[in-house]
Amino acid sequence: MEYIAHLSCDLTRTQPLDEHLTNTAKTASQFAAAMGESACAYMIGILHDQGKYRNSWMCYLKKASGYDPSIPDELCERGTHSTAGAAWLLNNMSQPESLLLSYTILGHHAGLPDFYDGCGESLTSRLFEDGILKAGLLEEINFGEVKIPEVVFPSQKIAEMQDEYKHLWVRLIFSSLVDSDYLDTEKFMDNDVNAARGTRATLAQLKERFDSFMESKCASASQTQVNKIRAEILKQCILAARGPAGFYSLTVPTGGGKTLSAMAFALEHALKNNKRRVIMAIPYTSIIEQTAKTYKYGTDDDEKIKIMKERGEFLFGEENVLEHHSNIDPDKELYMNFLASQNWDAPVVVTTNVQLFESLLAAKPSRCRKLHNLAHSVIILDEAQKIPAEYLHPVLSVLKGLVKYFGVTVLFCTATQPALTGQIGSSNTCIEGISGCTEIIKDPVRLYEDLKRVEYMVYKNDINVRSSWEEIAEELKKVSQVLCIVNKRRDCRELMKYMPEGTIQLSGLMCGEEISSIITEIKQLLKEGRPVRVVSTQLIEAGVDLDFPEVWRALAQLDSIVQAAGRANREGRLKDDSGNPRLGRVVVFNPESEPFGEIKIGAQITSSLARKADYFDSLSAGSFNLYFKKFYAEHQKLDKCDYEKLLVDETDCGRFQFRSFAEEFKLIDTSGQKTVFVPFADGEKLICQLREGHPDRRLMCRLQRFSVNIPVCLFNDIYQKGGIEVVNNYYVLNNGFYEPGKGVLMGEFYNYDDHNFIY
């Protein structure tokens, strides 16, 4: 019989099964070389589609595809082609080690399964009956068609690995198999797509560009105190980068040039330690867009970028920076970057915390496909304090595993460094943090003093006294350029009721496209020195490059207050009436609205620490360690998804609940929300295309920039009022329920205190 792996769409070409297995095995072996497991990866590459050698399955493929309609139905049986390879492993290798590899083969299409019945069909139900390997799984299959290599397993690496990290080993091997399988299939089905992946610059070449760019930037920069300090931070990053792989922290106040200094560290460190790529993970898409622009062009100023594009001048260039997040505009994305988003095959990746950590703990092949490319990389965690406390245990665990066993260096980069070393949490929730983390800045305390550009004040001189929104609005009206950051969407709307016409509002009730355009507008108004008052939720407080003379911040977590302060006098350019340098002003106030969730915990701790009148002005790098220790100790659980129970406790038996854990691990809980597409700007045209019945992937990617997540109760209310229609199984908001400058319009009935909907 002719054994086929794939048929072309027009049925004129076939790919022999032995060719596909061999190609997949070779590529998987190359991918897994970075983790020292080439032999294992080659073996599972050969085994993964062995079930296609079953005659009944091959008859099904040929008949169902139309390649040979004459085959009688009774000779055809679909079944699953991934079970045979897993069964061969269990039949020919000892348990529990063989189970580790069985997950990868069983899951190369459907995803990593659970061992026990949980989410979807389990490994046990597919392979065992009463604890014994099911009969018939290996019948009819000619395993001699392609020689299965003899592999000594477990390898030394997996044999010596701590149980806590073995699920991570399975994931990276799985990733090697899945990516090589996809790529070989893609090459056969459409070689033009495969060729479009193209080639990119090496990290050595990017470092040459970067060094030249920074030399020019530093030479042309005005010799202000801030720029001198930034130059010193850059120097310390380059020196520290020559150290060995491991954990590092970069503790620099906002405005200290972390974005470029962190990259300087990453490139220098990568070349000194043979790392393959640089991955920066960021909590907010608003920061990602800004950061990606900086790495692509050397600036995030849209006017300058336009000129640079016309001149063909870049820093790393668009083709070498992969920007991977839900709000990416496919019309502005290179096709090769769209393809690279599948497996992160790019020298520089800028992505979200959600994308990074949910991929590291995922079960789906499409999410796991990129993981092998994390081995021997430098991962920069920007605004590291934003890792949700309730997921701290699994996040820190996978980071420790990557560093200890897969050649990864992790850089925690923030102005408000969280306490992630030693014992974390209270006696009831205690977990083990990281160890051996090297701080790059020699004297962070002095650096905070040198970079001090703001003075703090507590409104009414008492952090416990609440103020009405009307009071706060009257104070904001007195300032021509001011930013006020509040805790919730409702707070934003309530304060706006008392603000003068022309005040700008920013919140998560606006789509990404409008948020981006408003931030650009704010930057331009500030640049021109024109009046601009902004009321915003937290989405603007960290990383967004804005420079106000005055910032007001509702009482919240200490790190949020300090991050908000980074939007005041960022460049240190403020002058008094005599032309002498002066500090920006940050006002902390206790709003009439009660905070909730992590904000409430953080606000209570901040209040308890801020009993002294000068507390905020005396903040230093060391202040945050005490705050975060208290903050984590107040959480009842740092392992919300039962990481130990589902992925660690039965490792010695080879038993993992991959899919059950992945279903629960969501850094952003959207379970109580619905996504709607809104008719803002070009969103109307895209919605019209959706109505025409063409919801292809490109259109849906473009529509992401015009989407808003809203609470289910608000969704239901708008739906009952006829404000939402279903178009091709997607929800579309009607014009009357979205107002530019406000976003989705909310009714007074809504319980705004739901902790999921603060942004």
Secondary structure as GFF3:
##gff-version 3
##sequence-region A 1 759
A	DSSP	beta_strand	4	7	.	.	.	ID=ss1
A	DSSP	beta_strand	14	16	.	.	.	ID=ss2
A	DSSP	alpha_helix	17	32	.	.	.	ID=ss3
A	DSSP	three_ten_helix	33	35	.	.	.	ID=ss4
A	DSSP	alpha_helix	38	47	.	.	.	ID=ss5
A	DSSP	three_ten_helix	50	53	.	.	.	ID=ss6
A	DSSP	alpha_helix	55	65	.	.	.	ID=ss7
A	DSSP	three_ten_helix	73	75	.	.	.	ID=ss8
A	DSSP	alpha_helix	83	92	.	.	.	ID=ss9
A	DSSP	alpha_helix	97	110	.	.	.	ID=ss10
A	DSSP	alpha_helix	123	127	.	.	.	ID=ss11
A	DSSP	beta_strand	128	129	.	.	.	ID=ss12
A	DSSP	beta_strand	132	133	.	.	.	ID=ss13
A	DSSP	alpha_helix	156	160	.	.	.	ID=ss14
A	DSSP	three_ten_helix	163	165	.	.	.	ID=ss15
A	DSSP	alpha_helix	166	189	.	.	.	ID=ss16
A	DSSP	alpha_helix	191	196	.	.	.	ID=ss17
A	DSSP	alpha_helix	203	220	.	.	.	ID=ss18
A	DSSP	alpha_helix	225	240	.	.	.	ID=ss19
A	DSSP	beta_strand	247	251	.	.	.	ID=ss20
A	DSSP	alpha_helix	258	272	.	.	.	ID=ss21
A	DSSP	beta_strand	277	282	.	.	.	ID=ss22
A	DSSP	alpha_helix	285	297	.	.	.	ID=ss23
A	DSSP	alpha_helix	302	311	.	.	.	ID=ss24
A	DSSP	three_ten_helix	318	320	.	.	.	ID=ss25
A	DSSP	beta_strand	321	324	.	.	.	ID=ss26
A	DSSP	three_ten_helix	330	332	.	.	.	ID=ss27
A	DSSP	alpha_helix	335	340	.	.	.	ID=ss28
A	DSSP	beta_strand	348	352	.	.	.	ID=ss29
A	DSSP	alpha_helix	353	360	.	.	.	ID=ss30
A	DSSP	alpha_helix	365	368	.	.	.	ID=ss31
A	DSSP	three_ten_helix	371	374	.	.	.	ID=ss32
A	DSSP	beta_strand	377	382	.	.	.	ID=ss33
A	DSSP	three_ten_helix	384	386	.	.	.	ID=ss34
A	DSSP	three_ten_helix	389	391	.	.	.	ID=ss35
A	DSSP	alpha_helix	392	405	.	.	.	ID=ss36
A	DSSP	beta_strand	409	414	.	.	.	ID=ss37
A	DSSP	beta_strand	423	424	.	.	.	ID=ss38
A	DSSP	beta_strand	431	432	.	.	.	ID=ss39
A	DSSP	beta_strand	437	439	.	.	.	ID=ss40
A	DSSP	alpha_helix	444	450	.	.	.	ID=ss41
A	DSSP	beta_strand	454	458	.	.	.	ID=ss42
A	DSSP	three_ten_helix	459	461	.	.	.	ID=ss43
A	DSSP	beta_strand	466	467	.	.	.	ID=ss44
A	DSSP	alpha_helix	469	476	.	.	.	ID=ss45
A	DSSP	beta_strand	481	485	.	.	.	ID=ss46
A	DSSP	alpha_helix	489	496	.	.	.	ID=ss47
A	DSSP	beta_strand	504	506	.	.	.	ID=ss48
A	DSSP	alpha_helix	512	527	.	.	.	ID=ss49
A	DSSP	beta_strand	532	536	.	.	.	ID=ss50
A	DSSP	three_ten_helix	538	540	.	.	.	ID=ss51
A	DSSP	beta_strand	550	554	.	.	.	ID=ss52
A	DSSP	alpha_helix	558	565	.	.	.	ID=ss53
A	DSSP	beta_strand	584	591	.	.	.	ID=ss54
A	DSSP	alpha_helix	597	609	.	.	.	ID=ss55
A	DSSP	three_ten_helix	616	618	.	.	.	ID=ss56
A	DSSP	alpha_helix	623	633	.	.	.	ID=ss57
A	DSSP	alpha_helix	643	643	.	.	.	ID=ss58
A	DSSP	pi_helix	644	648	.	.	.	ID=ss59
A	DSSP	three_ten_helix	651	653	.	.	.	ID=ss60
A	DSSP	alpha_helix	658	664	.	.	.	ID=ss61
A	DSSP	beta_strand	673	677	.	.	.	ID=ss62
A	DSSP	alpha_helix	683	691	.	.	.	ID=ss63
A	DSSP	alpha_helix	697	703	.	.	.	ID=ss64
A	DSSP	three_ten_helix	704	706	.	.	.	ID=ss65
A	DSSP	beta_strand	707	711	.	.	.	ID=ss66
A	DSSP	alpha_helix	712	720	.	.	.	ID=ss67
A	DSSP	beta_strand	724	727	.	.	.	ID=ss68
A	DSSP	beta_strand	730	733	.	.	.	ID=ss69
A	DSSP	three_ten_helix	735	737	.	.	.	ID=ss70
A	DSSP	beta_strand	738	739	.	.	.	ID=ss71
A	DSSP	beta_strand	743	744	.	.	.	ID=ss72
###
